[in-house]
Amino acid sequence: MTADTETPGVWADLVGQERIVEILREAAEAAAARLSRSGSHTGPDVAPADAMTHAWLLTGPPGSGRSTAARAFAAALQCPSGGCGKCSACHTALAATHADVEVANTRTLSIGVADARALVSRASRHPAGGRWQVMVVEDADRLTEQAANALLKAIEEPTPRTVWLLCAPAVDDVLPTIRSRCRHLSLRTPPTTAVAAVLVRRDGVDPAMAAFAARAAQGHIGRARRLATDEQARLRRHDVMQLPLSLGRVSAAITAAGDLVKAATEDATEEVGALAAHETEDMKRALGVGAGTRQPGNASAQLKVLEDEQKKRATRAKRDGIDRALIDLAGFYRDVLAVQAGAAVELVNEEMRDAVTSVARHSSAEGTLRRIDAVLAARAAIDVNVAPLLAVEAMTVALMSG
C-alpha cells in the first residue's frame, strides 16, 4: 500500500500506518470469530484467536493518529462487516456516540480518580448491542496515579466483552502495571506526502498549500489541517519562526520570548474560546437562564463548575500551544543541523532555506545541538509546571549564547 492509496472503511483517515491497520483489522476479524464461536454472531472463523486481546496500548508522537486508530478499531469491533465505514455502527463509533463505545479524554491537565471510577463502572456493563463494550482512553498519559490504579483492576480482570484501548505518546507515560497487561502498538509520524495527500483528498486543499502545511506540521495531521485552512494560524507560526533570526542581545532574547508566548497563547485562546462560549450558552439555555427570567437557585453553582473547567482547559491549551511553537523551533534547528551535516533530507522549513543556510554558515554543528537541547529543556520545564514565560526566556538566552 502506497502513501497515496486511500484505505477503505473506518481506516481511511489513519494516515501512513499500514502495518497498524493490518494488525487491527486482523484483531477485529479475530474478535468477530470469537463472537461467532460463542453463538452471538454468525460468520466464518477466519482469524487466529490470539490476534485479539482485551487491552491495547497505542503510542506514537503527537499527530501520529493514536486516537484515530483507537476510534477506527472501536468501529471495526462494532461493525458486522469489520469496519465498512458506511453503517450506523461505524458512524456512531467514530463520532463517539455509539451506545457501547465510551471515549474518555481531557482538555484539562489530568484525568482524576472520579473519572476513572466512572469508566470502570461503565466497563462492567454488558454491551447493549451484543458485541463489545469498548473503552477508549485517549489521554492515558494524563491519568493521575490514583486514577491509573483505579483502572488497573478492571484491566487485570476484564468482563468477557470489554475491550480497553489506551492512547499515550510513549510507553513510559503509562503506569508499568497497566502497560504490562496491554498489547502495545507503536504508531510512527506519518510521511509528509501522505499527510498532504489526505489534505487534498479530504479537505480540498490546494496541493502546494497541502505540501507546505504537511512539512511545517512535521507529520501532525491535525496541525497540518489547521495551517492549511487558517491564515491566522500560518501568520502566528511565521512570527514564531522569526525568533531564531532576532537573537542579537539579551534584551532582544527576552522580548522574543514574550512574543513567542503571546503568539502561542493567542492561537490557543482562539482554539478554545469559541467552544467555551458555545458551552456556556448551551448550559444557560438548559438551565433556563436568560434575559427577563428568574435564575434557578442552582444555576450559579453549575455555571461556576463549567467556568472552572474552562479555565483548566484554557491553561492546557496555552501550554499545548507553546509546546507546538517549541516543536516548530526545534524543527528549524533540525534543518540547520541537516544543512551543516550536508544531509540529503527534506527541510521542514523549505520556504526558509536561505535563512536556515545563513544560520548554518555562521554557527557550528555543536552549537546547533546545544540549541536543540535548550528547546527540549524548555519543553521539559513547562511539562513539570515551570511558568511558561520563564522557561521560554531561559531558552531564548541559551539560544543566543549556544
KEVOTI-992867 format. One line per 10 residues: their letters; for each residue x, y, z of C-alpha. Coordinates in steps of 0.1 Angstrom, whole numbers, plus 5000, padded with zeros to 4 digits. Example, Ala and Ser with C-alpha at 12.3 -4.5 7.8 and 13.67 -1.06 7.14 Angstrom:
2
AS	5123,4955,5078 ~ 5137,4989,5071
END
This chain:
402
MTADTETPGV	5000,5000,5000 ~ 5015,5033,4990 ~ 5013,5066,5008 ~ 4987,5080,4984 ~ 4965,5049,4985 ~ 4932,5056,5002 ~ 4925,5030,5029 ~ 4888,5019,5028 ~ 4862,5020,5055 ~ 4869,5033,5090
WADLVGQERI	4906,5033,5084 ~ 4905,5060,5057 ~ 4918,5088,5080 ~ 4946,5067,5096 ~ 4975,5081,5076 ~ 5007,5063,5069 ~ 5001,5035,5094 ~ 4996,5005,5070 ~ 5012,4980,5095 ~ 4990,4992,5123
VEILREAAEA	4959,4989,5101 ~ 4968,4954,5092 ~ 4972,4943,5128 ~ 4940,4960,5139 ~ 4920,4946,5110 ~ 4932,4911,5119 ~ 4923,4916,5155 ~ 4888,4928,5145 ~ 4884,4896,5124 ~ 4895,4875,5154
AAARLSRSGS	4870,4893,5177 ~ 4842,4886,5152 ~ 4853,4849,5151 ~ 4852,4848,5189 ~ 4816,4861,5188 ~ 4808,4835,5162 ~ 4821,4807,5183 ~ 4801,4820,5213 ~ 4769,4819,5192 ~ 4764,4857,5194
HTGPDVAPAD	4773,4864,5158 ~ 4772,4844,5125 ~ 4802,4845,5103 ~ 4833,4825,5094 ~ 4861,4819,5119 ~ 4888,4835,5097 ~ 4914,4848,5121 ~ 4936,4833,5148 ~ 4921,4838,5183 ~ 4954,4853,5196
AMTHAWLLTG	4952,4882,5172 ~ 4926,4898,5196 ~ 4932,4908,5232 ~ 4912,4927,5258 ~ 4936,4956,5263 ~ 4957,4977,5239 ~ 4982,5005,5243 ~ 4986,5027,5212 ~ 5016,5050,5214 ~ 5031,5075,5190
PPGSGRSTAA	5042,5111,5186 ~ 5016,5139,5186 ~ 4997,5138,5153 ~ 5005,5102,5145 ~ 4969,5092,5148 ~ 4966,5074,5181 ~ 4931,5084,5188 ~ 4921,5080,5151 ~ 4934,5044,5153 ~ 4915,5037,5186
RAFAAALQCP	4882,5050,5173 ~ 4886,5032,5140 ~ 4893,4999,5158 ~ 4863,5005,5181 ~ 4842,5010,5150 ~ 4856,4978,5134 ~ 4847,4959,5165 ~ 4811,4971,5165 ~ 4806,4968,5127 ~ 4791,4935,5115
SGGCGKCSAC	4813,4939,5084 ~ 4845,4946,5103 ~ 4847,4984,5097 ~ 4828,4992,5065 ~ 4827,5029,5073 ~ 4791,5032,5060 ~ 4768,5016,5085 ~ 4753,5032,5117 ~ 4777,5013,5140 ~ 4807,5027,5121
HTALAATHAD	4794,5063,5120 ~ 4783,5064,5157 ~ 4815,5047,5169 ~ 4837,5071,5150 ~ 4817,5100,5164 ~ 4818,5086,5200 ~ 4780,5084,5202 ~ 4777,5046,5200 ~ 4760,5031,5230 ~ 4788,5006,5235
VEVANTRTLS	4818,5029,5229 ~ 4830,5052,5256 ~ 4856,5078,5247 ~ 4874,5094,5277 ~ 4897,5123,5271 ~ 4905,5156,5288 ~ 4912,5191,5277 ~ 4925,5198,5312 ~ 4957,5188,5328 ~ 4948,5154,5341
IGVADARALV	4921,5127,5344 ~ 4912,5122,5381 ~ 4902,5092,5401 ~ 4865,5100,5400 ~ 4865,5099,5362 ~ 4885,5067,5362 ~ 4860,5050,5386 ~ 4831,5061,5363 ~ 4849,5044,5334 ~ 4854,5012,5355
SRASRHPAGG	4817,5012,5363 ~ 4808,5016,5326 ~ 4832,4989,5316 ~ 4814,4964,5338 ~ 4782,4966,5318 ~ 4772,4940,5292 ~ 4772,4956,5257 ~ 4737,4968,5247 ~ 4743,4957,5211 ~ 4756,4923,5219
RWQVMVVEDA	4791,4928,5205 ~ 4817,4946,5226 ~ 4819,4973,5253 ~ 4848,4994,5241 ~ 4866,5018,5265 ~ 4888,5044,5247 ~ 4911,5064,5269 ~ 4926,5090,5246 ~ 4948,5106,5272 ~ 4961,5077,5293
DRLTEQAANA	4993,5097,5299 ~ 4972,5122,5318 ~ 4958,5097,5343 ~ 4968,5106,5379 ~ 4984,5078,5398 ~ 4952,5072,5417 ~ 4932,5072,5385 ~ 4956,5047,5369 ~ 4953,5024,5399 ~ 4916,5026,5397
LLKAIEEPTP	4917,5014,5361 ~ 4942,4987,5368 ~ 4919,4961,5384 ~ 4894,4965,5356 ~ 4921,4959,5330 ~ 4936,4930,5350 ~ 4902,4912,5354 ~ 4881,4924,5324 ~ 4845,4914,5318 ~ 4843,4890,5288
RTVWLLCAPA	4830,4916,5263 ~ 4851,4946,5274 ~ 4880,4960,5253 ~ 4903,4987,5266 ~ 4921,5010,5241 ~ 4946,5033,5258 ~ 4964,5061,5240 ~ 4996,5078,5251 ~ 5027,5095,5235 ~ 5051,5068,5248
VDDVLPTIRS	5051,5035,5267 ~ 5068,5051,5297 ~ 5039,5076,5301 ~ 5017,5048,5314 ~ 5018,5030,5347 ~ 5041,4999,5343 ~ 5015,4976,5358 ~ 4989,4988,5332 ~ 5012,4987,5302 ~ 5024,4951,5311
RCRHLSLRTP	4988,4939,5306 ~ 4983,4956,5273 ~ 4993,4947,5237 ~ 5014,4976,5226 ~ 5013,4991,5191 ~ 5036,5020,5182 ~ 5025,5044,5155 ~ 5050,5064,5135 ~ 5050,5100,5124 ~ 5031,5099,5090
PTTAVAAVLV	5052,5108,5059 ~ 5045,5144,5048 ~ 5035,5131,5013 ~ 5007,5110,5029 ~ 4995,5139,5051 ~ 4995,5163,5021 ~ 4975,5137,5001 ~ 4948,5135,5028 ~ 4945,5173,5030 ~ 4940,5174,4992
RRDGVDPAMA	4916,5145,4991 ~ 4896,5151,5023 ~ 4897,5189,5028 ~ 4901,5201,4992 ~ 4933,5219,5000 ~ 4955,5232,4971 ~ 4984,5207,4966 ~ 5011,5234,4971 ~ 4995,5246,5004 ~ 4990,5210,5015
AFAARAAQGH	5027,5202,5009 ~ 5037,5233,5029 ~ 5013,5225,5058 ~ 5024,5188,5060 ~ 5061,5198,5062 ~ 5055,5226,5087 ~ 5034,5204,5109 ~ 5061,5177,5108 ~ 5035,5150,5101 ~ 5009,5161,5127
IGRARRLATD	4978,5158,5106 ~ 4955,5179,5128 ~ 4981,5208,5130 ~ 4986,5204,5092 ~ 4949,5208,5085 ~ 4948,5240,5107 ~ 4978,5255,5090 ~ 4964,5247,5056 ~ 4929,5262,5063 ~ 4936,5290,5088
EQARLRRHDV	4956,5321,5076 ~ 4959,5335,5111 ~ 4975,5302,5123 ~ 5000,5305,5095 ~ 5008,5341,5104 ~ 5013,5332,5141 ~ 5036,5304,5131 ~ 5055,5328,5109 ~ 5060,5351,5139 ~ 5073,5322,5160
MQLPLSLGRV	5098,5312,5133 ~ 5114,5347,5133 ~ 5127,5341,5168 ~ 5160,5324,5157 ~ 5167,5353,5135 ~ 5162,5380,5161 ~ 5185,5370,5189 ~ 5212,5398,5190 ~ 5212,5409,5226 ~ 5198,5396,5259
SAAITAAGDL	5171,5423,5257 ~ 5161,5410,5223 ~ 5160,5374,5235 ~ 5137,5384,5264 ~ 5114,5403,5240 ~ 5114,5373,5216 ~ 5104,5350,5244 ~ 5074,5372,5253 ~ 5064,5374,5216 ~ 5065,5336,5213
VKAATEDATE	5044,5331,5244 ~ 5020,5357,5232 ~ 5016,5342,5197 ~ 5011,5307,5212 ~ 4986,5320,5237 ~ 4966,5338,5211 ~ 4965,5306,5190 ~ 4953,5286,5220 ~ 4927,5312,5230 ~ 4912,5312,5196
EVGALAAHET	4910,5274,5197 ~ 4892,5271,5230 ~ 4873,5305,5231 ~ 4846,5297,5207 ~ 4839,5263,5223 ~ 4837,5279,5258 ~ 4812,5305,5246 ~ 4791,5278,5230 ~ 4792,5256,5261 ~ 4782,5285,5283
EDMKRALGVG	4752,5294,5261 ~ 4741,5258,5259 ~ 4742,5254,5297 ~ 4723,5287,5303 ~ 4697,5276,5279 ~ 4694,5242,5296 ~ 4691,5259,5330 ~ 4666,5284,5318 ~ 4689,5314,5324 ~ 4682,5344,5302
AGTRQPGNAS	4672,5380,5300 ~ 4640,5387,5318 ~ 4639,5353,5336 ~ 4645,5344,5372 ~ 4677,5325,5376 ~ 4672,5290,5391 ~ 4688,5285,5425 ~ 4715,5260,5414 ~ 4724,5278,5382 ~ 4752,5299,5396
AQLKVLEDEQ	4769,5268,5411 ~ 4767,5248,5378 ~ 4779,5277,5357 ~ 4808,5282,5382 ~ 4818,5245,5377 ~ 4817,5249,5340 ~ 4838,5281,5342 ~ 4864,5264,5364 ~ 4866,5235,5338 ~ 4870,5260,5310
KKRATRAKRD	4899,5278,5328 ~ 4917,5244,5333 ~ 4911,5237,5296 ~ 4925,5271,5286 ~ 4956,5265,5307 ~ 4962,5232,5290 ~ 4955,5248,5256 ~ 4981,5275,5263 ~ 5007,5250,5273 ~ 5000,5229,5243
GIDRALIDLA	5002,5260,5220 ~ 5036,5269,5235 ~ 5047,5233,5231 ~ 5037,5234,5194 ~ 5058,5266,5190 ~ 5088,5249,5206 ~ 5084,5219,5183 ~ 5085,5244,5154 ~ 5117,5259,5167 ~ 5133,5225,5172
GFYRDVLAVQ	5124,5218,5135 ~ 5142,5250,5125 ~ 5174,5239,5142 ~ 5170,5204,5129 ~ 5170,5220,5094 ~ 5202,5239,5103 ~ 5219,5208,5115 ~ 5209,5189,5084 ~ 5225,5217,5062 ~ 5256,5217,5084
AGAAVELVNE	5259,5179,5080 ~ 5252,5180,5043 ~ 5223,5156,5047 ~ 5202,5150,5017 ~ 5169,5153,5036 ~ 5137,5173,5031 ~ 5138,5205,5051 ~ 5108,5211,5075 ~ 5111,5248,5066 ~ 5119,5247,5029
EMRDAVTSVA	5104,5282,5025 ~ 5131,5295,5049 ~ 5160,5277,5032 ~ 5180,5310,5028 ~ 5177,5318,5065 ~ 5184,5282,5075 ~ 5216,5282,5053 ~ 5227,5316,5068 ~ 5224,5304,5104 ~ 5241,5271,5094
RHSSAEGTLR	5270,5290,5079 ~ 5275,5313,5109 ~ 5274,5286,5136 ~ 5288,5251,5143 ~ 5270,5218,5145 ~ 5279,5216,5182 ~ 5263,5249,5188 ~ 5232,5238,5169 ~ 5229,5207,5190 ~ 5231,5228,5222
RIDAVLAARA	5203,5250,5208 ~ 5181,5219,5202 ~ 5189,5208,5237 ~ 5178,5242,5250 ~ 5145,5239,5232 ~ 5139,5204,5245 ~ 5148,5216,5281 ~ 5122,5243,5278 ~ 5095,5218,5268 ~ 5105,5196,5298
AIDVNVAPLL	5104,5225,5322 ~ 5069,5235,5311 ~ 5058,5199,5314 ~ 5067,5200,5351 ~ 5048,5233,5357 ~ 5076,5258,5354 ~ 5060,5291,5344 ~ 5060,5291,5305 ~ 5074,5326,5301 ~ 5103,5319,5325
AVEAMTVALM	5111,5287,5307 ~ 5110,5303,5273 ~ 5131,5333,5284 ~ 5157,5309,5297 ~ 5156,5291,5264 ~ 5160,5322,5243 ~ 5190,5334,5263 ~ 5205,5299,5258 ~ 5198,5301,5221 ~ 5216,5334,5219
SG	5247,5321,5236 ~ 5246,5285,5222
END
